[in-house]
């Protein structure tokens, strides 16, 4: 092979390599997700981003009883803002933490949200009813309190759950300039029929959101302690993963 032919071949090789790399980059998903399930008693959070709310999160964890079934489910999403706007058909030019604050306090928009039941192998309505209420364990409906800065806000909500029936939550909100934390804590017993597996305060859903410029960082985790019944591990795992998936799908459509 002549030197000239050799250099032509090398040039073509590198041109192909660069093109392939650029093509691969354009095909990279703009939204990425990591998930982790702890159902063996391991309580350490592996995906939680560091933030000014670490103390609140760590201090709000559910206490696990020795003879109960502990469960933690984490999801971490990197959400491209342009994709979020397209998903929700938003007319907003820029999604910021104030938009997130409105979304996380718009409890009534959860009504009718759907989830996929692996047990029944079909999509079902998760919450037949969902709205803010005037006080703990009340059913008196009030309008969503979703205006202004949410920092320090404590609200309450009611949900008519497809599987668990009536569920009541206390909602604690914390809002900064570029991030926000919402903690949903059950204030009622949860179970199916006579089996009341989860005592009040023993199920919490944490939603942490950070505005990172071109993307939104969304961290969801469920923390719970359940009485141990036959088959409870499978029921809890299926129910909680399906519900957090539903929360994610609800969140990305609200902007």
VEXDREN-2710 file (C-alpha; in Angstrom, 1 decimal):
% VEXDREN-2710
k/r/px/py/pz
1/UNK/0.0/0.0/0.0
2/UNK/1.4/3.4/-1.0
3/UNK/1.7/6.2/1.6
4/UNK/-0.9/8.2/-0.2
5/UNK/-3.4/5.3/-0.1
6/UNK/-2.6/4.6/3.5
7/UNK/-3.4/8.2/4.6
8/UNK/-6.6/8.2/2.6
9/UNK/-7.7/5.0/4.3
10/UNK/-6.8/6.5/7.7
11/UNK/-8.7/9.7/7.0
12/UNK/-11.8/7.7/5.9
13/UNK/-11.6/5.6/9.0
14/UNK/-11.5/8.6/11.3
15/UNK/-14.3/10.3/9.4
16/UNK/-16.5/7.2/9.8
17/UNK/-15.6/7.0/13.5
18/UNK/-16.5/10.7/14.1
19/UNK/-19.8/10.3/12.2
20/UNK/-20.7/7.2/14.1
21/UNK/-20.0/9.0/17.4
22/UNK/-22.0/12.1/16.4
23/UNK/-24.8/9.8/15.3
24/UNK/-24.7/7.9/18.6
25/UNK/-24.8/11.2/20.5
26/UNK/-28.0/12.3/18.7
27/UNK/-29.6/9.1/19.6
28/UNK/-28.9/9.3/23.3
29/UNK/-32.1/9.6/25.3
30/UNK/-32.5/13.0/26.9
31/UNK/-34.3/11.6/29.9
32/UNK/-32.4/9.1/32.0
33/UNK/-33.5/7.1/35.0
34/UNK/-32.0/5.0/37.7
35/UNK/-34.1/2.9/40.2
36/UNK/-33.3/0.8/43.3
37/UNK/-35.4/-1.4/45.5
38/UNK/-34.5/-2.2/49.1
39/UNK/-36.6/-5.0/50.4
40/UNK/-34.0/-6.8/52.5
41/UNK/-33.8/-4.4/55.4
42/UNK/-31.1/-2.3/53.7
43/UNK/-32.1/1.3/54.6
44/UNK/-29.3/3.4/53.1
45/UNK/-30.4/5.6/50.3
46/UNK/-28.2/5.0/47.2
47/UNK/-29.6/7.4/44.7
48/UNK/-30.5/10.5/46.8
49/UNK/-28.8/13.7/45.5
50/UNK/-27.1/15.8/48.1
51/UNK/-29.0/19.0/49.0
52/UNK/-29.9/21.4/51.8
53/UNK/-32.8/19.1/52.6
54/UNK/-30.7/16.1/53.6
55/UNK/-31.3/16.8/57.3
56/UNK/-35.1/16.9/56.7
57/UNK/-35.1/13.7/54.7
58/UNK/-32.9/11.8/57.1
59/UNK/-34.8/13.0/60.1
60/UNK/-38.2/12.1/58.5
61/UNK/-37.4/8.5/57.7
62/UNK/-39.9/5.8/58.7
63/UNK/-38.8/3.7/61.7
64/UNK/-38.5/0.0/60.8
65/UNK/-39.8/-2.5/63.4
66/UNK/-37.8/-5.7/63.7
67/UNK/-40.6/-8.1/62.9
68/UNK/-42.1/-6.0/60.1
69/UNK/-41.5/-5.9/56.4
70/UNK/-39.4/-2.8/55.5
71/UNK/-39.4/-1.4/52.0
72/UNK/-37.7/1.5/50.2
73/UNK/-38.0/2.3/46.5
74/UNK/-35.8/5.0/44.9
75/UNK/-36.0/6.5/41.4
76/UNK/-33.7/9.3/40.0
77/UNK/-34.7/11.0/36.8
78/UNK/-32.8/13.5/34.7
79/UNK/-35.6/15.3/32.7
80/UNK/-34.8/17.4/29.7
81/UNK/-36.8/20.6/29.9
82/UNK/-37.6/20.7/26.2
83/UNK/-39.0/17.2/26.4
84/UNK/-41.0/18.2/29.5
85/UNK/-42.6/21.0/27.6
86/UNK/-43.4/18.7/24.7
87/UNK/-44.8/16.0/26.9
88/UNK/-47.1/18.4/28.7
89/UNK/-47.9/20.7/25.7
90/UNK/-46.8/23.6/27.8
91/UNK/-46.9/27.2/26.5
92/UNK/-44.4/28.2/29.2
93/UNK/-41.1/29.4/27.7
94/UNK/-39.1/28.3/30.7
95/UNK/-39.8/25.7/33.4
96/UNK/-38.5/26.8/36.8
97/UNK/-38.9/25.9/40.4
98/UNK/-42.1/28.0/40.8
99/UNK/-43.7/25.8/38.1
100/UNK/-42.6/22.7/40.1
101/UNK/-44.0/24.2/43.2
102/UNK/-47.4/24.7/41.6
103/UNK/-47.4/21.1/40.2
104/UNK/-46.5/19.4/43.5
105/UNK/-49.3/21.3/45.2
106/UNK/-51.9/20.6/42.5
107/UNK/-53.3/17.5/44.3
108/UNK/-56.6/17.6/42.4
109/UNK/-54.8/16.9/39.1
110/UNK/-53.9/13.4/40.5
111/UNK/-57.6/12.5/40.2
112/UNK/-58.0/10.0/37.3
113/UNK/-54.3/9.3/37.0
114/UNK/-53.6/5.8/35.8
115/UNK/-51.2/3.0/36.5
116/UNK/-50.4/-0.5/35.1
117/UNK/-51.4/-3.3/37.4
118/UNK/-49.1/-6.3/36.9
119/UNK/-51.4/-8.4/39.0
120/UNK/-54.4/-7.7/36.7
121/UNK/-52.2/-7.1/33.6
122/UNK/-54.1/-4.0/32.6
123/UNK/-54.1/-0.2/33.0
124/UNK/-56.4/1.0/35.8
125/UNK/-57.3/4.4/37.3
126/UNK/-55.2/4.8/40.4
127/UNK/-57.1/7.6/42.2
128/UNK/-60.8/7.8/41.7
129/UNK/-60.8/10.9/43.8
130/UNK/-57.9/13.2/44.9
131/UNK/-58.1/16.6/46.5
132/UNK/-56.8/18.8/49.3
133/UNK/-58.8/18.8/52.5
134/UNK/-59.3/21.3/55.3
135/UNK/-57.5/19.2/58.0
136/UNK/-56.1/15.9/59.0
137/UNK/-58.3/12.9/58.0
138/UNK/-61.1/15.2/56.9
139/UNK/-63.1/14.6/53.7
140/UNK/-64.1/18.3/53.3
141/UNK/-62.7/19.3/50.0
142/UNK/-60.8/22.6/49.5
143/UNK/-59.2/24.1/46.5
144/UNK/-55.5/23.3/45.8
145/UNK/-53.3/25.7/47.8
146/UNK/-50.7/26.1/45.0
147/UNK/-49.8/29.7/44.7
148/UNK/-46.9/31.7/46.1
149/UNK/-43.8/30.2/47.6
150/UNK/-44.4/26.7/49.2
151/UNK/-41.6/26.8/51.8
152/UNK/-43.0/25.7/55.2
153/UNK/-46.5/24.9/53.9
154/UNK/-48.3/22.1/55.6
155/UNK/-51.4/20.8/53.8
156/UNK/-53.6/17.7/53.9
157/UNK/-55.1/15.6/51.1
158/UNK/-57.5/12.7/50.5
159/UNK/-57.2/10.0/47.9
160/UNK/-59.6/7.3/46.9
161/UNK/-57.1/4.6/46.0
162/UNK/-58.0/1.8/43.6
163/UNK/-56.6/-0.9/45.8
164/UNK/-56.5/0.6/49.3
165/UNK/-59.6/2.7/49.5
166/UNK/-59.5/5.9/51.6
167/UNK/-56.0/7.3/52.2
168/UNK/-55.2/10.5/54.0
169/UNK/-51.9/12.4/53.8
170/UNK/-50.1/15.2/55.5
171/UNK/-48.1/17.3/52.9
172/UNK/-45.0/19.1/54.0
173/UNK/-43.4/21.4/51.5
174/UNK/-39.9/23.1/51.4
175/UNK/-38.9/25.4/48.6
176/UNK/-35.7/27.2/47.8
177/UNK/-34.4/29.2/44.9
178/UNK/-33.5/26.2/42.7
179/UNK/-34.9/23.2/44.5
180/UNK/-37.9/21.8/46.3
181/UNK/-38.9/19.0/48.6
182/UNK/-42.3/17.5/49.2
183/UNK/-43.0/14.9/51.9
184/UNK/-46.3/13.0/51.8
185/UNK/-47.0/11.2/55.0
186/UNK/-50.0/8.9/55.6
187/UNK/-52.1/9.8/58.6
188/UNK/-54.4/6.9/58.3
189/UNK/-54.1/3.1/58.4
190/UNK/-53.6/1.4/55.0
191/UNK/-54.6/-2.1/53.9
192/UNK/-56.9/-4.3/51.9
193/UNK/-60.0/-5.6/53.7
194/UNK/-59.3/-6.7/57.2
195/UNK/-55.5/-6.7/56.7
196/UNK/-54.4/-3.3/57.8
197/UNK/-50.7/-3.6/57.1
198/UNK/-49.4/0.0/57.3
199/UNK/-50.0/2.1/60.4
200/UNK/-50.3/5.9/60.3
201/UNK/-47.0/7.6/59.7
202/UNK/-45.4/4.4/58.3
203/UNK/-45.6/5.3/54.7
204/UNK/-43.9/8.3/53.3
205/UNK/-43.3/9.5/49.7
206/UNK/-40.5/12.0/49.2
207/UNK/-40.3/14.1/46.1
208/UNK/-37.1/16.2/45.6
209/UNK/-36.7/18.4/42.5
210/UNK/-33.8/20.5/41.5
211/UNK/-33.6/23.0/38.6
212/UNK/-30.3/22.4/36.8
213/UNK/-30.6/24.7/33.9
214/UNK/-31.5/22.7/30.8
215/UNK/-32.8/19.8/32.9
216/UNK/-34.9/19.0/35.9
217/UNK/-33.5/16.5/38.5
218/UNK/-36.4/14.5/40.0
219/UNK/-35.8/12.1/42.9
220/UNK/-38.7/10.0/44.2
221/UNK/-38.6/7.6/47.0
222/UNK/-41.1/5.6/49.1
223/UNK/-40.2/4.7/52.6
224/UNK/-42.5/2.3/54.5
225/UNK/-42.8/-0.3/57.3
226/UNK/-45.5/-2.9/57.0
227/UNK/-46.9/-5.6/59.1
228/UNK/-45.7/-9.0/57.8
229/UNK/-48.5/-11.0/56.2
230/UNK/-48.1/-14.0/53.7
231/UNK/-47.4/-12.6/50.3
232/UNK/-46.9/-9.0/51.6
233/UNK/-43.5/-8.6/49.9
234/UNK/-44.9/-9.1/46.4
235/UNK/-48.0/-6.9/47.1
236/UNK/-45.9/-4.1/48.5
237/UNK/-43.3/-4.2/45.7
238/UNK/-45.9/-4.3/42.9
239/UNK/-48.1/-1.6/44.5
240/UNK/-45.3/0.9/45.4
241/UNK/-43.4/0.6/42.2
242/UNK/-46.6/1.0/40.1
243/UNK/-47.6/4.0/42.2
244/UNK/-44.3/5.8/41.9
245/UNK/-44.3/5.2/38.2
246/UNK/-47.7/6.8/38.1
247/UNK/-46.5/9.8/40.1
248/UNK/-43.6/10.2/37.6
249/UNK/-46.0/10.1/34.7
250/UNK/-48.4/12.5/36.4
251/UNK/-45.5/14.9/37.2
252/UNK/-44.1/15.2/33.6
253/UNK/-47.6/16.0/32.2
254/UNK/-48.4/18.9/34.5
255/UNK/-46.2/21.7/33.2
END
